[in-house]
Amino acid sequence: MALRSILVRLLELARKVVNPALFDRSRVPKILFCKQFNSSSENQTNQFMANLNAQMSQYNASQNNAMEQFNASQNNAAEARRAGRDADLSKLKTKSEQFVYYLAGHLSMFLRTEFNLELEDLTADLYSNFTQSIKNPSCITMFKLQELNGVCLLDVNSHLSATVVDRILGGRGSTNPEERGLTDIEKALVEDFNQIILEEWCKQWHNTMNLTPSIIGTESSGKFLQTSPSDAMMLIMSMEASFGDVSGPMRIAVPYYTLEPVVSRLLTSVSVTENKTVKPPRWHEIYDEIPVSVSAEWDAFELSLRDLSNLEVDDVIEMSSALIEKTNLRIEGRTCFIGEIGLESGKVAFQVNESIVEAVKLIGKKHG
């Protein structure tokens, strides 16, 4: 019986498989609905992604345009700063040339021999680049300006410094061409030489700000200098010095943030002077009563010294009648008018025929 019931059950199952109508049809709509839902959801997702991609493309394009505009503005600003810095350096270079001229004279008197000095260049560079360019060995003097912040540097060729020491000690100013570092005694001797350079450098700014330099230390190599940040901008003045049979470079390097207050004042005063309009001279009524020496003269002739020495009373000198029409009217010794002299109403008169440019400058008043 058990085996029979099992076989019957198997037959019923086989019949269901063969006849699909016996399936549970209540599940079919649900399956179709799920398929339709999945299809519409996929379409919405695709549309959403397409919109998102379009918005991202538009955003990226706007960002690229904004970045290009920003870079262009930065480049324009950098060009403007560079042009302004070059203009400032050109103005400072004129002042530096005057400093070099006076310093050469001062050092010539100090060393009692001709000291030639020429300005090589005036540039702006990073502190790290300047320290790397210092030769080893060298004579480096660190100094501070009492009125400003920061530490400045004076770099003098070691061979030139040794020659200065030889001259201070009474020598001719010639040394062994081998470059070497200075001893402590030599550094003390050359300190007066360096102090003159620094004081003369500060004097060039006296119309803008009074500066007082003070030496705070020395070094023989640029490798150990840490007086300013590596990315600090330095104003570097390069000079070429020579005296006797020796020549060598000298450089003064000042952080721009140290010298900025002085430079800004200087450039402001220069711009104000350039923009200042010169007022024309004005005539005041109080000038009307000032007495002025006036004379009428002729450029008549020339006489030799012998004829002049033989000239006596009652001698007659013949002159051309054309001189009457070429009479010079002089004011304070300057010829201002040219005209003709003659008689009118029983008095000697002068008729102005031509006005000299100096007349207007001297009198400061236009005549019709």
C-alpha positions, 0 to 999 in steps of 0.5 A: 500500500505504501508503494502504491500511494507513492506511485500515485503521488509521482503521477500527479506531479508528472501531470502538473509538469506536463500540463502548465494549466495546472500552475498557480496563475495568481502569481503571474500578474505579480511577476509581470508587474515586477518586470514592468517596475524593473523596466521603468526604474531602469529608464529613470535611472538612465535618464537621471545618470544622463542628466547628472553627466550633463550637469557635471560636464557643465560644471567642469566647463564653468570651473575650467573657465573660472580657472582660466580667468583666475590664471589670466588675472594672476599672470596679469597681476604678476606682470604688473608687479614685475613691471612695477618692480623693474621701474622701482629698481631703475629709480633705485639704480640712479640713487645707487650710482650716486652712492658708488661715486661718493663711496669711491672718494671716501675710501680713496681718502681712507686708504690714501690711494686711488680706489675705483668703484663701479656699479655692476647691477642692482637686482632682486633675488631670493635669499637662498640664491644669494647665499649659494652665490657667495664664494668660499672663502669670503669676508661677510659682514652682518649688520643691522639698521637700528631703525628697521627690522632684519639683518643685512649682509655685506659681502667683500671678496677675501682677496680684496679684504686682505689687500685692504689690510695690507694697505692699512698696515702701510703696505702698497696694497698688493698681496698674494693672489691666493684667496684665503679667509681672514684671521681675527686680527685682520677682521678687526683691522678691516672693520673700519673699512666695512664701517665706512661702506655701511655709513656711506650706504645709509647716507644715501637715504638721509633725505628719506629716513636717518639710518644707523648701521651697526656690525653684529658679526662676520662669516667666511662662508654663505653655507652657515648664514641663516639671517633671513628665510630662504624664500625672502626677497633680497635687494642686491647691489653688486659693485666691482672694486679695484685699487693697486693691482687688485680687483674684486666684487663687493655686494650689499644685500638687504631684505626687501621687508627691511628696506620696504619702509624706506623704498616706499617713502622714496618712491612716493616722494619721487612720484609726487615730484614728477607729478608736481606741476611747475607754476609759471612765474607771476608778476606782482604789482610790488615789483613795479617800483624796483629800480633796475640798471638799464644801459644802451650799448653798441658793439661798435668795433675792435681796436688793437692794444697799440691803437688803444694805448695811443688814444688821446683827447680830441681823437675822432673815431669813425663808426658806421651809421648802421650802428644806430639801428643795432643798439642793444638795450641791456638790463642788469648786463644782459641784452634784452632788446635791440632797437634804434636810438635817436632824438625825439622832442629834444631828448634821446629816445630808444625805439624797441625793434626786437625782443630777446627771449632772455627779456621775458625770462629776466623780467617775467612779464610779457610785453605786447 
